[in-house]
């Protein structure tokens, strides 16, 4: 959210939260993967189940 909506860099987010830049990168990657899976499930439901 901070990188997308507040336009903060990964380094700025890390400093703000007191964590490493690598942790920020890993968490963003995990979150984006989860979003992709959720979006696919919703699209499949709409297309194949006509919800």
C-alpha positions, 0 to 999 in steps of 0.5 A, a space after each residue: 500500500 505504501 509503495 503504490 498509494 503513497 509512492 514510497 520506495 522500498 527503502 523509504 518503507 523499510 526505514 518508516 517501518 524499521 525493517 530491512 529493504 529485503 523484507 519489504 521486497 519479499 512482502 510485496 512479492 508475496 502480496 502481489 502473488 496472493 492478489 494474482 491468485 485471488 483475481 484469477 479465482 474471481 475471473 474464473 467464477 465470473 466466466 465459468 459460473 456466471 456469477 
